[in-house]
Amino acid sequence: MTTFREYCQHRFNPLHVFCRLRRLGLPRAAARNVCWVYERGLYRLLL
């Protein structure tokens, strides 16, 4: 059984977010830039 923390680490992982943005149709470069900002600014604060 996975814990809530493990679930959040997976769902909010920058690579996972990148894949979801690509699936939504965002170009690769734009998705990469969004994820870079997300990882540096928000992800490190969350987890």
C-alpha positions, 0 to 999 in steps of 0.5 A: 500500500502506498502512502499519501506522500508517495502518491503525491511524490509520483503525481507531482513529479516534474517528469510526470507533469511534463508528460501530462503537459505533452499529452495535452498538446503543449510543445516539447520546449514549452512543456520543458520550460514550464516543468523547469520553473515548476521544479525550481520554484514549487516542487522543492517547496512541496516535497 
